[in-house]
Amino acid sequence: MEPFGYLDPGSGSMIIQILVGGIAAVGVTMKLYWRRITAIFSRAKKVEEKP
């Protein structure tokens, strides 16, 4: 019984795809909620959301 699992050649590319996808998801989420994020840190008047 081996203590380590087997990693085939496709595992490395899958890990890279997961990392790149996660970074892209964080970027899109920040873009969608940018005004709310900046409103938290700004001292300006309350930002009204557009419908």
C-alpha positions in Angstrom: 0.0 0.0 0.0 1.6 3.3 -1.1 1.1 6.4 1.0 0.9 8.7 -2.1 -1.8 8.9 -4.8 -1.0 8.6 -8.5 -1.0 11.8 -10.6 -1.4 11.2 -14.3 -0.2 13.8 -16.8 -3.6 15.3 -17.1 -3.7 16.2 -13.4 -1.3 19.1 -13.7 -3.3 20.8 -16.4 -6.5 20.2 -14.4 -5.0 21.9 -11.4 -3.8 24.9 -13.6 -7.3 25.2 -15.1 -8.9 25.2 -11.6 -6.5 28.0 -10.5 -7.0 30.1 -13.6 -10.8 29.6 -13.4 -10.8 30.7 -9.8 -8.8 33.8 -10.5 -11.1 34.6 -13.4 -14.2 34.1 -11.2 -12.8 36.4 -8.5 -12.1 39.1 -11.2 -15.6 38.9 -12.6 -17.1 39.1 -9.2 -15.1 42.1 -8.3 -16.1 43.8 -11.6 -19.8 43.2 -10.9 -19.7 44.5 -7.3 -17.0 47.1 -7.7 -19.2 50.0 -6.6 -20.3 48.2 -3.5 -16.7 47.4 -2.6 -15.5 50.9 -3.1 -18.5 52.4 -1.2 -17.4 50.5 1.9 -14.0 52.2 1.8 -15.0 55.7 0.6 -16.2 58.6 2.7 -18.3 60.0 -0.1 -22.1 60.1 -0.2 -24.0 56.9 -0.5 -23.8 55.5 -4.1 -27.2 54.8 -5.6 -27.6 51.6 -7.5 -28.9 51.7 -11.1 -31.8 49.3 -11.9 
